[in-house]
Amino acid sequence: MAVLVYTGVGISSYPTSLPDALADYLGSDRADAFKDRVDALRQEAWLDRDEWGANDLVAVTREIEDRMRVAHPELSEDAIQALGWTFSYNNR
């Protein structure tokens, strides 16, 4: 749920970073650790354009989501989609 809250799913019309919403949801003490974790996941869920090959944004977004599912089975499908949403929005 931390990925969804911090990314702004259901809160914002575009992916963002909401540390205050995360603190409200988890409490201040836990929010910093989860913020760092979500930031690391967002960095991991990234490919530079020169790594896309002949693929379009939709295909690369699906590739990233698939990669994150395998690398992080602890993440919910909603969290995976939030990471894909963030990647896709930032590369439109």
Backbone as a printed PyTorch tensor [residue, N CA C, xyz], in Angstrom:
tensor([[[  0.8090,  -1.1960,   0.0000],
         [  0.0000,   0.0000,   0.0000],
         [  0.8610,   1.2730,   0.0000]],

        [[  2.0620,   1.1750,   0.5520],
         [  2.9500,   2.3350,   0.6040],
         [  3.2660,   2.8530,  -0.7980]],

        [[  3.4450,   1.9420,  -1.7550],
         [  3.7310,   2.3600,  -3.1300],
         [  2.5680,   3.1690,  -3.6790]],

        [[  1.3540,   2.7070,  -3.4430],
         [  0.1680,   3.3980,  -3.9600],
         [  0.0060,   4.7790,  -3.3430]],

        [[  0.1370,   4.8500,  -2.0350],
         [ -0.0430,   6.1320,  -1.3360],
         [  1.0380,   7.1250,  -1.7530]],

        [[  2.2870,   6.6980,  -1.7110],
         [  3.3930,   7.6070,  -2.0200],
         [  3.3610,   8.0570,  -3.4790]],

        [[  2.9480,   7.1710,  -4.3640],
         [  2.8930,   7.4900,  -5.7960],
         [  1.6800,   8.3430,  -6.1420]],

        [[  0.6690,   8.3270,  -5.2980],
         [ -0.5020,   9.1590,  -5.5170],
         [ -1.6720,   8.4660,  -6.1930]],

        [[ -1.6570,   7.1420,  -6.2400],
         [ -2.7700,   6.4040,  -6.8460],
         [ -4.0480,   6.7210,  -6.0680]],

        [[ -5.0620,   7.1580,  -6.7840],
         [ -6.3290,   7.5090,  -6.1550],
         [ -6.3340,   8.8650,  -5.4740]],

        [[ -5.1960,   9.5350,  -5.4690],
         [ -5.0690,  10.8380,  -4.8390],
         [ -4.7870,  11.9100,  -5.8860]],

        [[ -3.9250,  11.5760,  -6.8210],
         [ -3.4770,  12.5090,  -7.8420],
         [ -3.8470,  11.9770,  -9.2280]],

        [[ -4.0080,  12.8730, -10.1760],
         [ -4.3250,  12.4610, -11.5500],
         [ -3.0640,  12.0610, -12.3220]],

        [[ -1.9200,  12.1940, -11.7070],
         [ -0.6490,  11.8030, -12.3230],
         [  0.2680,  11.2890, -11.2150]],

        [[  1.2360,  10.4350, -11.5630],
         [  2.1590,   9.9300, -10.5430],
         [  2.9810,  11.0660,  -9.9530]],

        [[  3.1520,  11.0100,  -8.6630],
         [  3.8690,  12.0560,  -7.9510],
         [  4.5760,  11.4360,  -6.7580]],

        [[  5.0850,  12.2350,  -5.8740],
         [  5.6750,  11.7810,  -4.6170],
         [  4.9520,  12.5110,  -3.4920]],

        [[  4.3220,  11.7420,  -2.6190],
         [  3.5300,  12.3340,  -1.5420],
         [  4.0240,  11.8610,  -0.1690]],

        [[  5.1470,  12.4080,   0.2950],
         [  5.6630,  11.9740,   1.5920],
         [  4.7120,  12.2730,   2.7510]],

        [[  3.9590,  13.3650,   2.6660],
         [  3.0220,  13.6830,   3.7470],
         [  1.8760,  12.6790,   3.8030]],

        [[  1.3850,  12.2630,   2.6440],
         [  0.3260,  11.2470,   2.6100],
         [  0.8420,   9.9250,   3.1640]],

        [[  2.0910,   9.6090,   2.8600],
         [  2.6940,   8.3870,   3.3790],
         [  2.8440,   8.4580,   4.8940]],

        [[  3.2410,   9.6070,   5.4020],
         [  3.3590,   9.7920,   6.8530],
         [  1.9940,   9.6950,   7.5260]],

        [[  0.9660,  10.2520,   6.8940],
         [ -0.3880,  10.1430,   7.4450],
         [ -0.8420,   8.6920,   7.4840]],

        [[ -0.4770,   7.9360,   6.4670],
         [ -0.9070,   6.5430,   6.3690],
         [ -0.1180,   5.6250,   7.3080]],

        [[  1.2030,   5.7890,   7.3590],
         [  2.0630,   4.8680,   8.1100],
         [  2.5420,   5.4020,   9.4550]],

        [[  2.4460,   6.7000,   9.6380],
         [  3.0570,   7.3230,  10.8030],
         [  4.4380,   7.8260,  10.4280]],

        [[  4.8410,   8.9020,  11.0390],
         [  6.1100,   9.5650,  10.6970],
         [  7.3170,   8.6560,  10.8480]],

        [[  7.3240,   7.8390,  11.8890],
         [  8.4900,   6.9980,  12.1590],
         [  8.7460,   5.9930,  11.0360]],

        [[  7.7050,   5.4150,  10.4960],
         [  7.8570,   4.3940,   9.4610],
         [  7.9090,   4.9840,   8.0600]],

        [[  7.3990,   6.1850,   7.8790],
         [  7.2660,   6.7630,   6.5380],
         [  8.6060,   6.9570,   5.8400]],

        [[  9.6210,   7.4000,   6.5540],
         [ 10.9210,   7.6440,   5.9180],
         [ 11.5040,   6.3700,   5.3300]],

        [[ 11.4360,   5.2880,   6.0710],
         [ 11.9690,   4.0140,   5.5710],
         [ 11.1970,   3.5500,   4.3400]],

        [[  9.8880,   3.6670,   4.3800],
         [  9.0820,   3.2430,   3.2380],
         [  9.2700,   4.1740,   2.0490]],

        [[  9.4540,   5.4550,   2.3040],
         [  9.7170,   6.4020,   1.2150],
         [ 10.9830,   6.0050,   0.4820]],

        [[ 12.0260,   5.7020,   1.2410],
         [ 13.2790,   5.2760,   0.6200],
         [ 13.0930,   3.9870,  -0.1740]],

        [[ 12.3070,   3.0750,   0.3440],
         [ 12.0520,   1.8020,  -0.3380],
         [ 11.2940,   2.0310,  -1.6400]],

        [[ 10.2670,   2.8750,  -1.5980],
         [  9.4930,   3.1560,  -2.8120],
         [ 10.3530,   3.8960,  -3.8280]],

        [[ 11.1560,   4.8300,  -3.3820],
         [ 12.0640,   5.5280,  -4.3070],
         [ 13.0110,   4.5350,  -4.9840]],

        [[ 13.5140,   3.5700,  -4.2300],
         [ 14.4000,   2.5520,  -4.8090],
         [ 13.6550,   1.6900,  -5.8240]],

        [[ 12.4240,   1.3340,  -5.5310],
         [ 11.6210,   0.5530,  -6.4780],
         [ 11.3600,   1.3560,  -7.7490]],

        [[ 11.0910,   2.6270,  -7.6020],
         [ 10.8550,   3.4680,  -8.7750],
         [ 12.1070,   3.5680,  -9.6430]],

        [[ 13.2630,   3.6390,  -9.0220],
         [ 14.5100,   3.6660,  -9.7930],
         [ 14.7360,   2.3350, -10.4990]],

        [[ 14.3960,   1.2630,  -9.8210],
         [ 14.5540,  -0.0620, -10.4170],
         [ 13.5920,  -0.2680, -11.5860]],

        [[ 12.4310,   0.3560, -11.4990],
         [ 11.4020,   0.2250, -12.5440],
         [ 11.6270,   1.2790, -13.6220]],

        [[ 12.8150,   1.3110, -14.1480],
         [ 13.1700,   2.3340, -15.1270],
         [ 14.0550,   1.7470, -16.2110]],

        [[ 13.8580,   2.1670, -17.4250],
         [ 14.7590,   1.8830, -18.5390],
         [ 14.9730,   3.1870, -19.2870]],

        [[ 16.2060,   3.4920, -19.5860],
         [ 16.4930,   4.6580, -20.4180],
         [ 16.0530,   4.3680, -21.8470]],

        [[ 15.7420,   5.4050, -22.5730],
         [ 15.2420,   5.2340, -23.9490],
         [ 16.1880,   4.4310, -24.8250]],

        [[ 17.4760,   4.5700, -24.6220],
         [ 18.4050,   3.8050, -25.4520],
         [ 18.3650,   2.3100, -25.1450]],

        [[ 17.7030,   1.9130, -24.0720],
         [ 17.5350,   0.5080, -23.7170],
         [ 16.2230,  -0.0880, -24.2340]],

        [[ 15.3810,   0.7240, -24.8460],
         [ 14.0710,   0.2650, -25.3020],
         [ 14.1510,  -0.6150, -26.5450]],

        [[ 15.2020,  -0.4650, -27.3110],
         [ 15.2670,  -1.1660, -28.5930],
         [ 14.1870,  -0.6290, -29.5110]],

        [[ 13.5310,  -1.5050, -30.2350],
         [ 12.4780,  -1.1060, -31.1720],
         [ 11.1030,  -1.0490, -30.5020]],

        [[ 11.0450,  -1.2600, -29.2030],
         [  9.7710,  -1.3070, -28.4850],
         [  9.1830,   0.0860, -28.2800]],

        [[  7.8610,   0.1340, -28.2140],
         [  7.1770,   1.3850, -27.9100],
         [  6.9370,   1.4800, -26.4020]],

        [[  6.3610,   2.5830, -25.9660],
         [  6.1480,   2.8430, -24.5470],
         [  5.2810,   1.7770, -23.8990]],

        [[  4.2460,   1.3360, -24.5830],
         [  3.3540,   0.3170, -24.0040],
         [  4.1220,  -0.9720, -23.7530]],

        [[  4.8840,  -1.4130, -24.7370],
         [  5.6410,  -2.6550, -24.5970],
         [  6.6920,  -2.5580, -23.4980]],

        [[  7.3690,  -1.4260, -23.4220],
         [  8.4060,  -1.2620, -22.4060],
         [  7.7800,  -1.1880, -21.0160]],

        [[  6.6560,  -0.5310, -20.8920],
         [  5.9610,  -0.4700, -19.6040],
         [  5.5840,  -1.8730, -19.1470]],

        [[  5.0510,  -2.6910, -20.0440],
         [  4.6840,  -4.0810, -19.7040],
         [  5.9380,  -4.8830, -19.3220]],

        [[  7.0310,  -4.6380, -20.0200],
         [  8.2880,  -5.3200, -19.7040],
         [  8.7500,  -4.9710, -18.2930]],

        [[  8.6680,  -3.7140, -17.9560],
         [  9.0640,  -3.2720, -16.6170],
         [  8.1550,  -3.8880, -15.5630]],

        [[  6.8610,  -3.8790, -15.8060],
         [  5.9260,  -4.4910, -14.8500],
         [  6.2340,  -5.9740, -14.6750]],

        [[  6.4780,  -6.6680, -15.7600],
         [  6.8100,  -8.0970, -15.6770],
         [  8.1010,  -8.3160, -14.8930]],

        [[  9.0830,  -7.4940, -15.1690],
         [ 10.3630,  -7.5960, -14.4740],
         [ 10.1890,  -7.3600, -12.9710]],

        [[  9.3690,  -6.3870, -12.6080],
         [  9.1470,  -6.0850, -11.1930],
         [  8.3500,  -7.1970, -10.5090]],

        [[  7.4280,  -7.8390, -11.2130],
         [  6.6910,  -8.9720, -10.6440],
         [  7.6440, -10.1020, -10.2540]],

        [[  8.5980, -10.3790, -11.1240],
         [  9.5580, -11.4540, -10.8740],
         [ 10.5280, -11.0670,  -9.7560]],

        [[ 11.0440,  -9.8570,  -9.8250],
         [ 12.0430,  -9.4080,  -8.8490],
         [ 11.4530,  -9.1520,  -7.4680]],

        [[ 10.1610,  -8.8230,  -7.4230],
         [  9.5320,  -8.4380,  -6.1510],
         [  8.1670,  -9.0990,  -5.9900]],

        [[  8.1450, -10.3980,  -5.7570],
         [  6.8590, -11.0890,  -5.5980],
         [  6.0670, -10.6080,  -4.3790]],

        [[  6.7180,  -9.8800,  -3.4810],
         [  6.0260,  -9.3510,  -2.3070],
         [  5.1040,  -8.1830,  -2.6500]],

        [[  5.2820,  -7.5820,  -3.8240],
         [  4.4660,  -6.4300,  -4.2250],
         [  3.1140,  -6.8880,  -4.7660]],

        [[  2.1020,  -6.1450,  -4.4350],
         [  0.7630,  -6.4250,  -4.9680],
         [  0.7070,  -6.0390,  -6.4440]],

        [[ -0.2960,  -6.5510,  -7.1100],
         [ -0.4860,  -6.1830,  -8.5180],
         [ -0.7510,  -4.6870,  -8.6440]],

        [[ -1.4550,  -4.1160,  -7.6900],
         [ -1.7010,  -2.6650,  -7.7070],
         [ -0.3890,  -1.8830,  -7.5900]],

        [[  0.5330,  -2.3520,  -6.7530],
         [  1.8200,  -1.6830,  -6.6120],
         [  2.6240,  -1.7840,  -7.9090]],

        [[  2.5900,  -2.9470,  -8.5420],
         [  3.2820,  -3.1390,  -9.8240],
         [  2.7200,  -2.1720, -10.8590]],

        [[  1.4130,  -2.0720, -10.9130],
         [  0.7830,  -1.1680, -11.8810],
         [  1.1010,   0.2920, -11.5660]],

        [[  1.2210,   0.6440, -10.2940],
         [  1.5910,   2.0200,  -9.9250],
         [  3.0080,   2.3350, -10.4010]],

        [[  3.9020,   1.3730, -10.3080],
         [  5.2610,   1.5800, -10.8130],
         [  5.2630,   1.7080, -12.3310]],

        [[  4.4500,   0.8940, -13.0010],
         [  4.3100,   1.0110, -14.4540],
         [  3.7030,   2.3480, -14.8510]],

        [[  2.6960,   2.7850, -14.1100],
         [  2.0410,   4.0740, -14.3640],
         [  3.0600,   5.2030, -14.2640]],

        [[  3.9020,   5.1420, -13.2380],
         [  4.9230,   6.1670, -13.0420],
         [  5.8980,   6.1920, -14.2160]],

        [[  6.3830,   5.0040, -14.5990],
         [  7.3060,   4.9370, -15.7370],
         [  6.6580,   5.4820, -17.0050]],

        [[  5.4540,   5.0180, -17.2760],
         [  4.7580,   5.4070, -18.5070],
         [  4.5100,   6.9020, -18.5530]],

        [[  4.0300,   7.4620, -17.4620],
         [  3.7440,   8.8960, -17.4240],
         [  5.0260,   9.7140, -17.6420]],

        [[  6.1060,   9.2920, -17.0140],
         [  7.3580,  10.0470, -17.1240],
         [  8.0490,   9.8960, -18.4730]],

        [[  7.5400,   9.0150, -19.3190],
         [  8.1410,   8.8010, -20.6420],
         [  7.1810,   9.1080, -21.7770]],

        [[  6.1060,   9.7740, -21.4940],
         [  5.1300,  10.0800, -22.5430],
         [  5.5920,  11.1870, -23.4350]]])
